[in-house]
Amino acid sequence: MKTGKQKIILATKILCVVFVALIVAFYIFRDAVLQQTIAKVSNEMEVDYNSTFSVKKASFDGISGVNLSDVVLAPKNADTLFKIQKLKTSVNIWQLLVGNVQLGTLEIKNGFVQLVKKGKVRNFDAFLKKDKQTEIGNEKRDYAQFAYRIISKALNLVPTDMVLDNLSFRLDDNGKKAMINLQKLRLVNKQLETSIKVQTNTFTQRWKIKGFADPRNKKADIRFVNIDTGAIKVPYFDERFNLKSSFESIRLNIENIDKDGDELHIDGFMAIANLKVNHPKIASKDVVIKNAKFDYRFLLGSDFISIDSTSTVQFNKVKFHPYVAYETEEDTIFKLKVAIPKMKAQDFISSLPDGLFTHFQGMEAEGNFDYNLNFMFNKNKPNQLVFDSKLNKENLKITKYGEADLNKLNGEFIYRALIKNVLQRPILVGSANPNYTPLDQISPYLRKCVLTTEDPSFFSHHGFINEAFKQSIVKNIKTKKFSRGASTISMQLIKNVFLTREKTVSRKLEEILLVYILENNRIVSKERMLEVYFNIIEWGPNVYGIGEASRFYFQKSPSELNLNECLYLARIIPSPRKFMYQFNDQGMLKDFAMKQESFLTNIMFRRGLLSPDDTIYKTQPILISGPAKSFLRIKAQDTTQIKIDSLAVDEEFDL
C-alpha cells in the first residue's frame, strides 16, 4: 500500500514526464504548428478584413525564438499597411502555457508601417470595424477591468530587450505627409536609447528618446529631446489642422499601474518645457508656456473614468487641482472641478501664458486669492446643469494696468472699431464730439428697450449672468458648437473698447478676466459704463453711437426718440449693417420685424417698464427719414437682394 507521500511523488513524476513529452512533441512539430498558425492568420485577414497577410520565410530558433522574413499586410485595393524585412522574437514559454503571449526579445530590421488616405479611401478602414459581439446586448463595459486587460496585453508585447533598425512610421493624408524613422532603437537592461529622423513636407528634424522602461513592472521614465538645435516641431498637425506647435522637451513618468479591487490606479507625471502653440482659433500670436507639469492619478472603476483630485497641474507659478470624471452608473454624467489654492495675485498674472493674455502684460497686483469651479452636466437631464464659480479675495487690488487701462473709461478717449482687422474711423468719446450724448439726454424708452434686449440685469449683476451662462453652455453642448453666447453689456463694452471681434480662445479669456476686474473693483460706475456703451456701439454702416444713429434714421436728437423708434433701434443692435432687410419694398417693416417688436413690447409690459399710456401711438408705422432712407431705395432697386430668414425671437433677444 503506497503512502500519501509516495502518491504525491508519483504524480509529480508523471506530470514531469507529460511536460517533457509535450516539450519534445512541440519541438518536433513546431515548424508545422508555426506554418499552420501563419495560414490561420492569413485566412482570418482575408475573410474578416479583406487583406492579404504573407510571410516569405518562417522558422524557429531554439526553444522559444521565431525568425520571420518579408512579413507583409496589404489590404486589397489599398496601400500596404506594413512590411517588415526581418523580424526575430522570442516568447516566454511559461506565460504561453497559461495562455499569455509575452515577448522576451525583439529584433526588427528594415520595415515600415503606413497609414494612407487617398480621397476617401483609407488603407486601415477594414480594421476599424466594430466587433459584432460588442454590438449585441446592452451590457455595460467594466472600464477598470477592460483597461487593465488591454494595458497588460500591450505591455506583454513590449519586450524586455529590443533592437530596431530602420523602422519607419509613415502618414499620407491626401498629400499631407509625415514620416518618423526609427533609425536606431535599443532597449537593454531597462535602458531605452533611440535615434529618430522626422521628415514632413515642411521640415526635417532629428529626435532622441531616452530613459528607463520596465514593461514587466509597469514602470517607465523617458525623455523626448531634440538632437538638432531648436525646438521639436509636431509633425502633420500644421498641414492638417493649421496648428503649429513645438516644445523643447517632454518627460513622461509612469510610476504605478495597479488594480486594487474594482479600481484601476495609474500614477505618474508629465512635464513639458517651452510649449509653443499657434492656431488662428486660439490666438493671433504664438502662445508660449515656459514650464508645465501634470502630476496625475487616473482612476477607473466599473462605471467611471476620472482624473483624481489629488492630481496637480502646474504652469509657471500657478498650481491647481483638477477633478475630471465620466460616469455611467445610472445616467451619463460629465464632471469638472478645479481648485486653485491661495496664491499671490501677482504670481498668477506673471504666470499667464505669453501670447494668450497680451492685454495683461505689464499689469501689477497686490493681495491673494483662491478659486473653485464646480461643473456637472447630465446628458440625460441637460437642464440640471451645475456651474458654480467662486473666487475668494484677500486684499486683492490692481496697482498698475497693462495694455488695457480700464481707467480710461472714466475720461475722454478715442474709440476706433476694428472690423475684419481693419480700423474704422476715430470716434471721440467726450463732450468735444457734437454727437456725444450724456446718459440723461438719451430717451428713457431707448435705455429700457436696449437693457431689455441686451442685458436686463445690468445694474444688479457683476459682469456675468450665471443663469444665462448655464443656458449658453447647455445649448452649445446640444448643438456641438458655439452657437450661443451669454454676453452682457459689460462684456460687450470690454470687447469693443479694449479687445477685438476675433473669435479666439485668447480674446474670450481676456474678456472674462477684464470684465471681472472692471466690475469687482469699482473702477467705473454702471451709469458711466452704459453711457460709453450707447456712444460707441455700431448702429448701422459707418454709424457709431446713439447721437449719429438717431439722426441717421430719424433726423432727431436721442432725447426726442419715441417708443417705436427705440424699439427699432434696440432690435437692430445684433446686425446693424443689415437694417435695410427689416423693410419691404414699400418701406414698411416686414412681418417678422413686427412680431419681434410686439414680443419685445409684451416683455416690457410684464416687467413694468411700460404702461398703457406709453403705447398710445404704437399703431403708427415707423418712418425712416434720415440718410438711412437711401439704403432702402438701393435695396428696393436691387433685384438680387439677399433673403434673410427671421431668427427665433428668443434667440434674437437672448433674454
Secondary structure by P-SEA (a helix, b strand, c coil): cccaaaaaaaaaaaaaaaaaaaaaaaaaaaaaaaaaaaaaaaaaaaacccbbbbbcbbbbccccbbbbcbbbbbcccccccccccbbbbcccaaaaaabbbbbcbbbbcccbbbbbbccccccccccccccccccccccccaaaaaaaaaaaaaaaacccbbbbcbbbbbbbcccbbbbbbccbbbbccccccbbbbbbcccccbbbbbbbbbbcccccbbbbbbbccccccccccccccccbbbbbcbbbbbbccccccccbbbbbbbbbbcbbbbbcccccccbbbbcbbbbbbbbbbccccccccccbbbbcccbbbbbbbbccccccbbbbbbbbbccccaaaaaaacccccccccccccccccccbbbbbbbcccccccbbbbbbbbbcccccccccccccccccbbbbbbbbcccccccccccccccccccccccccaaaaaaaaaaccccccccccccaaaaaaaaaaaaaacccccccccaaaaaaaaccccccccaaaaaaaaaaaaaaaaaccccaaaaaaaaaaccccccccccaaaaaaaccccccccccaaaaaaaaaaccccccccccccccccccaaaaaaaaaaaaaaaaaccccccccccccbbbbbcccaaaaaaaaaacccccccccccccccccc
